[in-house]
């Protein structure tokens, strides 16, 4: 799935004291780690080692993430989404509950944003060299752009319950803007079903948190300063937030890009132009209860740009932080709803 958003939000080792700390000495922060969706995952649960081992929690997490990959990874040729993309049939097919859930939210966000989030934009992502095909980093010709754009359009995708169909045979869908967040949500739900109420789940930078640390303190998250560095070596903290029982997702264009003829081309494609975004907004962070929704919204707002994105976020009551690049460094603006989470 290897979503083209690297870890833009990093977990801090700092915390703030909660109003009613709970310190059960038998329960500690247990770290569960692994790889999934072309990236890493880091999960902390406040529990006893015996509880985690008895529940076989790590094995259950691995199974859930494998299922998400099998449903929605465009990098797996035998995944559910790959089978749909390869098929040229326009007849409805029955899809899994998870696949349908992510599609429904992706379509909702696409319609809500006037097409700024478009999960059929995959042909353009591939054309610009940022998809699973990894094409050469060159600027596409106008003819190639016209050809690819003819295959794009959310109106060509139809979801009715679990019945999925397409209007054109070569429609290609890519859920990289929402599926990783969905994976975070699924792991969080699994942890809660197993009786653990204090945790932090992080997959490739997308997060969902609940409860407290083992010290009785609230989880604190650092938002990274959007420094242009494709290697990811240069890192600095821009802001610290206390999300409480919420999900956090950040989208940015400063890690994945290529340069040609002195111009930098972002991996984030604007469906309206078929080209990488070209504005001063470099990072957007969204806080919502669902990681899948935060994931999709952060990309949506990045495509919109600072002015339109801020207007959209305010209109829909979103908690969002915008960081823009200027000649003298960075400027930030945030919605009224986001302010409550600032440390």
NORFEN-V958100 format. One line per field, one symbol per residue. ss: DSSP state (@ for helix, = for strand, . for the rest). A space follows every 50 residues. Layout:
# NORFEN-V958100
ss = ???
This chain:
# NORFEN-V958100
ss = ........=========..........=========..=========.@@ @@@@@.@@@@@@@@@@@@@@@@.......@@@@@@@......==..@@@@ @@@@@@@@@@@@.........@@@@@@..............@@@@@@@@. ...@@@====..====............@@@@@@@@@@@@@@@.....== ===..=====.=....========............=====.....==== ==....====..====..==....==....========..@@@@@@@@@@ @@@@.@@@@@@@@@@...========..======.@@@@..=.
